[in-house]
């Protein structure tokens, strides 16, 4: 699996490269700024990308802007964003794209190697990988989705973390059938019919998270 990294911190980018190359990934290049990242994506057409939220020259939101632009230029490009802190606005910008293949993790998750590489693979496969702390922050902003029950929101939050139905059932101490029913209700309430294009599970998660933190980028 070919990876492009956008990270200006040499220690972190080198560490990521060593870690990923030892785990079956191939880091094809490392960009140190947004422009370099966009060029690298166009040149190498990676299977998945890792982008720091803050990149030179201002170290504000160049990374997330580049990630959004890359997905516009290359629809469906899998992007895993790394951030030092929980920044719900930046997460919301990324989530404004209703397609899957999106992840947002805090940088300290990288030290949990198995968890991090699993999240990266999930994003590469078109799923989502949201840091629990990011989800918690998103849930505190904006109005709740009135049509969803508290239990349905709990199920969706765990779906956003990438958990399977079986794991969700274990976490919430309910049956697999109950999880299936809750997810079915969510699909119904969010208007996601079986005929919808894309994965309903991913679309439901993104719609839910966008309702809490989604902020469109300026055109």
Residue pairs with C-beta under 8 A, 6 or more apart in sequence:
1 24
1 25
1 26
1 47
1 48
1 121
1 124
2 25
2 26
2 28
2 44
2 45
2 46
2 47
2 48
3 20
3 25
3 26
3 27
3 28
3 46
3 47
3 48
3 49
3 50
3 120
4 27
4 28
4 29
4 30
4 31
4 37
4 40
4 41
4 44
4 46
4 49
4 50
5 13
5 16
5 17
5 27
5 29
5 30
5 31
5 49
5 50
5 51
6 30
6 31
6 32
6 33
6 34
6 36
6 37
6 40
6 49
6 50
6 51
6 52
6 55
6 63
6 66
7 13
7 16
7 30
7 31
7 32
7 50
7 51
7 52
7 82
8 32
8 33
8 52
8 55
8 56
9 52
12 52
12 107
12 110
13 30
13 32
15 110
16 27
16 50
16 110
17 27
17 30
19 110
19 113
19 116
19 117
20 26
20 27
20 117
20 120
21 27
23 113
23 117
25 117
25 120
28 40
28 44
28 46
29 40
29 43
29 44
31 37
31 39
31 40
32 55
32 56
33 55
33 56
33 57
33 62
34 55
34 62
34 63
34 65
34 66
35 66
37 49
37 51
37 55
37 63
37 66
37 70
38 66
38 69
38 70
38 73
40 46
41 49
41 70
41 73
41 74
41 77
42 73
42 74
45 74
47 78
47 124
48 78
48 79
48 80
48 101
48 120
48 123
48 124
49 67
49 70
49 77
49 78
49 79
49 80
50 80
50 81
50 82
50 120
51 63
51 64
51 66
51 67
51 79
51 80
51 81
51 82
52 63
52 81
52 82
52 83
53 61
53 63
53 64
53 81
53 82
53 83
53 84
53 87
53 90
54 60
54 61
54 62
54 63
54 83
54 84
55 62
55 63
55 66
56 62
61 90
61 93
63 81
64 81
64 90
64 93
64 94
65 93
65 217
67 79
67 81
67 94
68 93
68 94
68 96
68 97
68 217
70 77
70 79
71 77
71 79
71 97
71 99
75 99
76 99
76 100
76 101
76 126
77 101
78 101
78 102
78 103
78 123
78 124
78 125
78 126
79 94
79 101
79 102
79 103
79 123
80 102
80 103
80 104
80 105
80 119
80 120
80 123
80 129
81 90
81 91
81 94
81 103
81 104
81 105
82 105
82 106
82 107
82 110
83 90
83 104
83 105
83 106
83 107
83 134
84 106
84 107
85 106
86 106
86 131
86 133
86 134
86 136
86 137
88 134
88 137
88 138
88 140
88 141
88 212
88 213
89 213
89 215
90 104
91 104
91 130
91 134
91 137
91 138
91 209
91 213
92 138
92 141
92 209
92 210
92 212
92 213
92 214
92 215
93 214
93 215
93 216
93 217
94 102
94 104
95 102
95 104
95 206
95 209
95 210
95 213
95 214
96 210
96 214
96 215
96 216
96 217
97 206
98 198
98 203
98 206
98 207
98 210
99 198
99 202
99 206
100 126
100 127
100 128
100 198
100 199
100 202
100 203
100 206
101 123
101 124
101 125
101 126
101 127
102 123
102 128
102 129
102 206
103 119
103 120
103 122
103 123
103 128
103 129
103 130
104 129
104 130
104 131
104 134
105 116
105 119
105 129
105 130
105 131
105 134
106 131
106 133
106 134
109 115
109 116
109 119
109 131
110 116
118 162
119 129
119 162
120 129
122 128
122 129
122 162
123 129
126 199
126 202
127 162
127 199
127 202
128 159
128 160
128 162
128 202
128 205
128 206
129 161
129 162
130 160
130 161
130 162
130 205
130 209
132 161
135 157
135 160
135 161
135 209
137 213
138 209
138 212
138 213
139 153
139 157
139 212
140 212
141 212
141 213
142 211
142 212
142 213
143 211
144 153
145 153
145 189
145 208
145 211
147 189
147 190
148 156
148 186
148 189
148 208
149 185
151 172
151 182
152 182
152 185
152 186
152 189
153 208
154 172
155 168
155 172
155 179
155 182
155 183
155 186
156 186
156 204
156 205
156 208
158 167
158 168
158 171
158 172
159 168
159 183
159 201
159 204
159 205
160 205
160 208
160 209
163 171
165 176
165 179
165 180
165 183
166 176
168 179
169 175
169 176
169 178
169 179
172 179
183 201
183 204
186 192
186 204
186 208
187 193
187 200
187 204
190 203
190 204
190 207
190 208
192 200
192 203
192 204
192 207
194 200
196 203
